[in-house]
Amino acid sequence: MILNTSKLKGPAAAIAMTLMALSPIGSASPLGNDPIRLVIPFGPGGGSDITARVLSATAPEFCGPRIDVVSMSGAAGLEAVNFVRNAPANGHTLLVSDYGPVVTSGFVDSVSWNHDDWQPVMNFTEWLPTVYTRPDHPIQSIEDWVAAARANPGTVTFGHAAPLGLVHLPLILFEAETGLENIHVPTSGGGETRSLIMGGHLDLGMTLPASIAAEVASGQLTAIGVFSDERSSVLPDTPTFREAGYEVSLPAWLMVFATRDVPKETIEHLQDCFMEALASPTAIAMSNRINAGITPLNSADSTVLYQATVESIGTILRSIGEIN
């Protein structure tokens, strides 16, 4: 396939240039006809789920088999991780996850695998953990939150999925810096957290910009702060915590993983057909419509990012006393 990049701009051009460097997809597929399962370690409706569905809707044309998205939120995400780990190593069962169920769990949980047992197929995007609430809640800013938590320690309820993951670890670091005390309420994923916030059952929650962008735009939710160095392009009016004077920034990623024993040629084929699918006009339109900000990285670059995250999360977990 020859890609004409002259009319492409922004993310589409970047993806197209990456594809030009990848191996040709015209070679025989190492995959059979069985469906590919993208297993999500969170409940439905969150950022992982909606982003993975862009791939499931567009990649069969390029990869061959049907692609299903399966949510498994049990055991704080480890049900999904172990399901993929124990599946046949043929590339038909893949994990779509942020660093929590893979990197963090590899440090703090009793698991039968280690970080080197996973190999990235590709990375979807960078994610920016975002704190939000209802528009009728008394807390409408970072400053409001700090004031409320200091006035009444241990009364503000905060919902999040994945303990010590990307929507929980920034909260722990923020509390360590400020001395604030909040009530932590684990949920099955971004969808449940959002429902509990909107239903008035929780004060605050943490999720990803794509998960709440529509509700923020319609006035159903208020995003109060982002744990990153720069503001989110999806929520440009939402300040970072650094802007408010707090040195907590912990952006993350969303990756597609296979187990280490999946053959190299299968990984390369999946990488190539996934990235070609995400460069298609349909995928780009879907990504824009749901504010997913998909800008994929190939397997090699994703592996470098994954290994750097293992090192940095290990350092953070040691600094807060979670591991030795």
N, C-alpha and C positions, 0 to 999 in steps of 0.2 A: 504494500500500500504506500503511495506517495502522498505526503502531506504538504499542502500549499499553505505556508504560514504567512503569506503576504497580507491576508485580510484578517488575521487573528490578532487580538489585542489582549493585554492583561493576562489573567490566569490561563486562558485558552492558548495563547502563544507560548507561555512557559511550559505547559504540558506537551504541546506539539513538539517543541524543541527537544524535550526529554525523550519523547518517543522516537525521534530520529536517531538517537544514540543507542536505542535498544535493539536487541536482535530481531530479525524479521519474524512476523507472526505466521507467515505462510507455511512454516514447517509443520510436520504432522504433530497433532496434539497428543501429549502423554496421558490425557484424561479420557476416561470412558464416557458412557452416556448417563451414569448415575448423577443425581443432583449434587450440587455443591452446597454445603450448609455453612452459613456464616453465623456462628454461635456468639450471642451477646451475653455477657455476665451480669446484666442488669434487667430490670423490668421493661416492658414496652413503653414507647412514647418519649423516651429520653433522647439525648443527642446521639448516642451510639446507634440506637435503633433507626432514627430517621436518616442518619448519614449512610448507614449500611444499605438502606433501601434504595438509595440512588444507584448503588452498584448492582443490587439484585435486579433492578428494573432495566438496566442497560447492558450489563456484561454478557448475558447469554448469547447475544448476537455475535460477540467476539470470542467467547470462550467455548461455546458449544452447549454444555449441560445447563439445565435449569438451576437457578440459584435461589435458595430459601434463606430467610432470616429467622433464627430461632432464639428466643429470649429464655435464659436460665439464670434467675437471680438468687437461687438457693445457696446457702452457706457463704453469704457475703461475696458471691461471684465464683467461689471455688468449685461449685457444681459444674459450671460451664467450662472452667479451665481444665478440670480433671476429665470431663467428658471428651474434650478435644484431645487431651493428652493420651487417653486410652483408645481413641479411634484408630482405624487402620491408617497407616502412613502413606496414603495415596493422593493427598491433596484435595480430597472431597469434604473434609471437615476442618474448618478454619476458625480461629478465634479472632473476634473484633473487639479490641479492648483498649482502654487507657492504661496508665502504668500501675494503677492500684491492684487489680487482681493478679497481675503477673510480677511486676517488680516488687511492690510492697509485700505481697503475700509470700514471695520467695524469700524475704528476709524474716518476716514475723510469724508465719504460720508453719505448722508441721506438714510439709508437702513432700511428695515422692519424686519431685523434680527440682532442678535448679535453673538459674537464669540462662545458662548455656544450652538448655534443652529446647529453647524457643528460637525460631528464626523469623524475622520480619519478611513478609512478602511485599508489603508497601505501606506507606503512611498516608492517611487521608489528609490530615490538616493539623495545624496547631490550635489548641484549645485554651481559652482564658477563663478560669473559674470566676464566677460572678455571683455576688450576693444580691438577693432580691426579696421583695415583700409585696403586700397588697397596697394599693393606692390610698386606702382609708386607714392604714395602720399608723400609729403615732410615730414610728421610726420611718423616716423618709430619706435619710442620708447616713453616711458613715459617722458623722458627728452625733447624730441622734442616737445611733446604736451605742456608741461609746458612752454617751451621757446616761442612757437608760440602764446599761449594764453596770455602770459604776454606782448609780443611785440605788439599784436593787440587784445586787449580785445573785446569780443563780436563778434568775426568773425568766430571762429571755430564752425561748425555745428556738432551736436551730436544727432544721432538717437537712439531711444529706445522705447520699448513698455511699457505699464502699468505704468502710472505716479505714483511715489512714491513706485513702486514695485522693484523687485530684480535687474532689469536692468536700474533703474533710481535712486533709493535711494543711492546706492554707489557713483554715480556721484555728488549728492547733498552734501554728506558728504565730498567728495574730494574737491569740490569747497569751502566748508566752511572752510576746513583746510588750503587751499592754497590761497584763495582769487581770484581764477581764475573765469573768466566769459566765458561761452560758450552759443551758441544758441541751446536750447533744441528743438528737433523735434520729437513729438510723432508719432509712427507707429502702425500698427495693430498687429505686432508680429515680431518674429525673421526672418521669411521668407522675409517680406517686407523690414525690416532694411537691411538685407544682399543684397537684390537686389538694393536698393538705394545706398549702399556703392559701390558695384561692378560697378554700372552704372555711378559713378562719381557725384551723386547728393548730397551726404553727405560726410563730412570729416571723422568722426569717428562714431562708433556704439558700443553698448554693447549687448552681447548675452551670450550664454553658450558654453563651449568648444565643446560639441557634435554637435552643430549646424554649426560650422565652421571648424572642424578638417580636413575634407577632402579637403576643399579649401586651408587651411593653408599648408597641406602636399603637394598639387599640385602647390603651389606658386601663387594661385589666390588671397589670402588674407594674411595679416600680423597681428598676434595677438601681441599687444604691452604690455599688463599687465593684471594681475588677482587680483581681490579684495578678497584675502584669505590669511590665515596664511602660507600655503604651496602651491607650484606649482601644477598645474593640471597634473595628470598622462597622460591625453589625449594630453596636450600641454606642455611637459616637458621643452621645451626651452624658454617658456614665463615666464618672471620674475613676482613676486608679487609686488604690490605697496609698501609693507613694505620693500622689498629689495631695492627699490628706495628711501627709507627714509620717506614714508608717512604712517601714522598709520591709515589706513582705510582698514578694513577687514570685509566683510559682506557676508559670504556664505549663501546659502539658501537650499530649498528642493523642491521636486515635490511630492505631495500627491494625493491620491484618497480619496475624501470626499463623505459622505452621509449626509443627514439631520438627525438631532437628533431623529426624530420620526420614523426612519426606525428600525424595530425590531432587538433586539440584535442577535437573531439566524440567521437573514439574513446577518447582518454585519459579523458574525463569518464565515458563509459559504462563503461569497465573499472573505474575508481575506484568508481563507484556499485554495480555488480553485485558486485565483490569485497567491498566493505565490507558490503553486505547479506548476502552469503553468510557472512562471518565473524561477523555478529551472530546467525546462526541457532543454535538450540539444539544442532544436531548439531556445528557448528564449535566452539562453546564447550565442549561435552563433550569433543571430541577434543583441544582445546588444553589443557584441564585434565588429561586423561589422560596427555599426553606432557610436561606441565610447560612448555609453550611460552610461556606468558604473553603471548598475542597481544592487543594493544591497539592497533588500527590507527590511523594518521593519514591524513587525506586528502591529495590531491596537493599542494595549496597549502602545508599545514603541513610536509609531507615535503620540499618544495623548499627551504623555509627551513632545515630541519635539514640537508639535503644541502649547501647552500651554506656553512653555518657549519662543517661538517665539512671541506670543501675548504680553507677558510681555516686551521682549526686543525691539520689534518694537514700542510699546507704549512709551517706554522711549526715543527712538531716535526721534520720532515724536514730543514729548514734547520739547526735547532739541533744535530742529530746529524751534520751534514755529508753527508747523502745527496744534497742538491741545493743549488745556490747561491742 
